[in-house]
Amino acid sequence: MTGSSPADQIRSVDSAPIASSRESTASSTQAGPDGSAIPNDAPEFDTVEDAIIALGDAQMRLGDLEGHDAKRRARECLNRCGFKPELQDRPVSELSGGWRMRCAVARAIYADPDLLMLDEIETFADLPTLLWLQGFL
């Protein structure tokens, strides 16, 4: 996942699969708005009722994960860890080790853990980031 941007990596925390009644066996693709290939692996359902129930379950899960707010939350975590907007969309593979570590911290914060163990964070975080993290914790 090192080719994706920090914001994409953080949002991937919310990308756990949602169970459905039956997975499609089709492996075809369709073109997205920008011409890129989008896999056609949408689940298939036996009845409309099954599809409506699955949609309701997915919407509840999205609400539980606060998915409607994922992009804003991811960018806020990155901002707090010192990422300027222009850095947030660059591939992680182009970032230095220190910036990659900040990305990992932002991803951990985004996940809203009950326990967060950090070792020698002061080696890559500046004072404003440390002060914000202290207040956040």
N, C-alpha and C positions, 0 to 999 in steps of 0.2 A: 504494500500500500504506500510505498515511499514515493510513487509518482503522483499521488493525489495531494491536494492542498491541505494546509492545517485545518481550515474550516471543514473540509470534507471528512477528514479523519475524525474530528470531534463529533460531527453529526452521525458518523457511522456507529456510534454508541447506541443510537436509537434504531438501528436497522436490523434488529433481530427478526427472524422470520415469524410470520403470523400463521398459525395452523389453519388449514382449510380441510374441507371434506374430502377432496380428491385433487391430486396434482395433475396438470396437463402433461401428456406425453409428447406434445408437439414441440419441436425444437427450432421452429422457423423464427425469422426476425422480421421486423418492420422498420421503416425509416422514421426517425424522430424529426422534430421541427428543424433541427440543424443538419439533417441528412445523416446523422450517425445511426448505427444499427441498434435497435432496441429488441431484446429477446422477447418472444411471444410465449411466455411461460405462465400466463395468468391461470389461476385455478379454474377448474370446471365444476359445476354443481349439478346435481340430479334434478332439483326443482328450484323455482324462483324463491320459495320460502327458505331453502338452504342458503341461497346467495344473499338474501336479506339478513338472515341471522349472522352469516359470516361478515357481512358489511358492518352490522351493528357491533360485533365483537372487535373488528378492526378499528372502528371509530372509538370504542371504549379504550382499547389499548393505546391508540394514538393520544387520546386525552390523558391517560395515565402517564405516558412518557412526555407529555407536554410537547408533542411533535409539531403542533401548529406554531410553536415558538422556537423551534430548534435552531434555525439559522441565526436569529437574533441572539439567543443564548450562547451559541458557539462563538459568534463574533465578540460578544461581551467578555467571555472567558479569555479569548485571544488578546483583546485590547488590554485587559487587566494584567496579562502576562507580558506586556510590552510590544505586542505585534502591531505595527502600523497597518492601515488598510491595504497598502500595496503588497505587504508581505503575506497577508492572509490568503491570497489566492495563488501564490507561487507553489510549485510542487515541493513537497517536503525534501525530496532528494537534492534540491538546490540549496537547502539551508545548512548552516554550519551545525556542529554538534551542540553548541549552546542553545541555538534556536530550536533544534529538534527536542532538546530536553524541556524547553519552555512549552513546546507543543504537547509533550507528554503530560506535563503538569496541568495544562489547560484542559486536556482531555480527561484527566482524572477528576478535576474540579467539576467539569461538566456532568460527569456521571453522578454527582452528589453522593459521595460515599459516606458511610457511617464512620469509617476510619481511614485516615490518609497518613501514610508514613513516608516522610521525605528525608533523604540523607544528603547533607551538605548542599542544600538548595542555594545558599549564599554564593556559591561558586559561579552560578550562571544567572542569578536574578539580581536586578538592581534594587536600590533602596525603596523606590515607590512600589515596586512589585512585591517586595517583602512586607512592607507595611500593609498593602492591600490584602495580601494573603493572611497575615496575622489577624486583621479585622474580620476577614471572611470566615476563618476557622473559629 
